[in-house]
Structure formats: C-alpha cells, structure tokens
Amino acid sequence: MALFLDIHTIEGVTAEAAAQAHAADLRTQDRYGVSYQRYWVDEDKGQVFCLVEAPNADAARAVHHEAHGLVAEAIHPVIEGA
C-alpha cells in the first residue's frame, strides 16, 4: 500500500467538523481497503490535510466521497521519513 497526503480547502472549517468527517472516513474505509492515519486542520486558512494509506489515490478519494462528500482538491503520493 502507498501513502498519500490530501489537501482540502473548506471555508469556515472547524476542528470539530474535521473530526466528524474523519470519523465518517474511519467508518467507510474498510470497504475500499484504505486506512486513514491522521489529519491536521488549519482553521485560519480553511484547510484540512489527511494522511492515508491506500492501494491508490482513487480508493482514498472514494472513501471521502462516500463518507461525507468532501473530496480533496489535491492528493499527493508521499514517502514516510524518520
């Protein structure tokens, strides 16, 4: 499986709303063979960043789409460092 970092821009996003969306991802991810690892929120900039282990970017997108509809506008493959 590969690691991806996705980026959402959501005007007015709150840490609480991001937590709810992440919980929905966790309830949905197994159907797609995906594992959402962590997320970060920048309320001031209206951005959310998600780290996900997935077979491919499309599977990661599908989880967001089904779970809550907040599909990332960018998703990047990443390599974990120490």
C-alpha positions as CSV (number, residue, x, y, z in Angstrom):
1,M,0.0,0.0,0.0
2,A,1.1,3.5,-0.6
3,L,0.9,6.7,1.5
4,F,-0.9,9.8,0.3
5,L,-1.4,13.3,1.7
6,D,-4.6,15.0,0.5
7,I,-5.5,18.7,0.8
8,H,-9.0,20.1,1.3
9,T,-9.9,23.8,1.2
10,I,-13.1,24.3,3.1
11,E,-14.1,27.8,4.0
12,G,-15.1,28.0,7.7
13,V,-13.9,24.6,8.6
14,T,-13.6,23.9,12.3
15,A,-11.6,21.2,14.1
16,E,-14.8,19.7,15.3
17,A,-16.2,19.4,11.8
18,A,-13.0,17.9,10.6
19,A,-13.1,15.3,13.5
20,Q,-16.7,14.4,12.4
21,A,-15.6,13.9,8.8
22,H,-12.6,11.9,9.9
23,A,-14.9,9.6,12.0
24,A,-17.0,9.1,8.9
25,D,-13.9,8.2,6.9
26,L,-13.0,5.6,9.5
27,R,-16.5,4.0,9.3
28,T,-16.2,3.8,5.5
29,Q,-12.6,3.0,4.8
30,D,-12.6,-0.8,5.1
31,R,-14.8,-1.2,2.1
32,Y,-12.1,0.3,-0.1
33,G,-9.0,-1.2,1.6
34,V,-8.0,2.2,2.9
35,S,-6.6,3.3,6.2
36,Y,-6.9,7.0,7.1
37,Q,-4.0,7.6,9.5
38,R,-4.0,11.2,10.7
39,Y,-5.4,14.6,9.8
40,W,-4.5,18.2,10.5
41,V,-6.7,21.3,10.4
42,D,-5.7,24.9,9.8
43,E,-8.9,26.8,10.7
44,D,-7.5,30.2,9.8
45,K,-6.7,29.1,6.2
46,G,-9.7,26.8,5.9
47,Q,-7.6,23.8,5.1
48,V,-7.6,20.1,6.1
49,F,-4.7,17.7,5.4
50,C,-5.3,13.9,5.6
51,L,-2.6,11.2,5.6
52,V,-4.0,8.0,4.2
53,E,-2.6,4.5,3.4
54,A,-4.4,3.3,0.3
55,P,-3.9,1.0,-2.7
56,N,-4.2,4.1,-5.0
57,A,-5.4,7.7,-4.9
58,D,-8.8,6.7,-6.4
59,A,-9.6,4.5,-3.4
60,A,-8.7,7.3,-1.0
61,R,-11.0,9.7,-2.9
62,A,-13.8,7.2,-2.9
63,V,-13.8,7.0,0.9
64,H,-14.2,10.8,1.2
65,H,-16.8,10.9,-1.5
66,E,-19.0,8.2,0.2
67,A,-18.3,9.2,3.8
68,H,-19.1,12.9,3.6
69,G,-18.7,14.3,0.1
70,L,-15.7,16.5,1.0
71,V,-13.4,15.3,-1.8
72,A,-9.9,16.7,-1.7
73,E,-8.8,19.0,-4.5
74,A,-5.3,17.6,-4.4
75,I,-3.8,14.2,-3.4
76,H,-0.1,13.6,-3.4
77,P,1.9,10.3,-3.0
78,V,4.4,10.7,-0.2
79,I,7.2,8.6,1.3
80,E,7.5,8.4,5.0
81,G,10.7,9.6,6.6
82,A,12.2,9.2,10.0
